[in-house]
Amino acid sequence: MSRPSIRIRPFDWEGRHVLLTPPSTIATNKRVVWAEFFLARLLRERGAVVESFHVPDRDGRRQTFATAGGEGELVVPPHYSWEAYALAEAAGRRARELRAYRLALPRKKASPKLEKAVAFLRGQGVQRLTNDLIRQAERKGIKETTLRRAMKELSGGDTDYNTLSSNPSLLRIAVYLAPASPPPNPSAA
């Protein structure tokens, strides 16, 4: 791994105590481990005494010193590249172990791609996905998988797209229940 280019303002670091506060992803992200190592090494080369405060994650989500509420562990960052390598490898293993769990967590913020797909479907008055509609969406930068998620979102999230596409009456009900969709006119049926 090549050493990143880090610039530090001219400052007398000799004998100064420096506390690094990497995000909780230090436990699952190799790059964060290496960034901590290189910064600590650079500061040590300039005479600083370096320690690091590692914060725990929040149910598998990234957390920073500012959001940790004082929880964490004071550690000494690795002095040697072989120590950093071992920590980076451990972080990679931990990331692989937690991957399925983290992907299963509900999103805390809206997905811009999903919002765009939902708006597209609402604007088109879609009741089912067709190949033509999928091509139109792809020209607008919306992938088919995102369209399927948007259909699920419009149906209230409790009916999967395959059920909707195989049963048109369920689709009409799902679209009727979706927020901001106009209800169908019963007298027109």
C-alpha positions, 0 to 999 in steps of 0.5 A: 500500500502506498503512503498517502500524501499528508501535509501538516502545518509547520508546528512544534510537535515535539513533546505534544500529546495528540489524541486521534479520534477515528470513526468507529469504522476503524474496526471494519475498514482497512483504509481507516486503519492505514490512515490512522497508522500513517498520521500517527507515524507522521506525528511521531516523526515530528516528536509528538506522543500519539494516542487514539480514542476508538469509539464503538459502532452504533448497532453496526452504524458508523459513529464518531467521537462527537456522537459517542457520548464519551464511550470508547477506548484509549489505545496506542496506534500501531508503531510499525507497518506490520502491526497496522497490517495485522489490524487492517486484516482483522478489520477486513475480517470483521467487515465480512462477518458484519456485512449481512447484518449491516445490509439488513439494517433499515436505512436511516436516511432516504435513498435519493435513487429510490426517491427518484424512481418513486417520483418517476413511477408516480409521474408515469401513473404506473401500475406495472413494470413493462420493458418499455417503462424500464428502458425509459427509466434507464434513459433517466439513470434509474436501474430496474432493481431500483424501479422494483424497490420503488414499486414495493415502496408504493405498495406500502412495502408489504407486498413484493413486486412479483406478487403484484405483477402476477395479480393485477387486482392486488396492484390496483389496491397497492397503488390506491393505498400508496400515498400521493396517488389519486384513488381510482374512480369506482364509477368508471369501472 
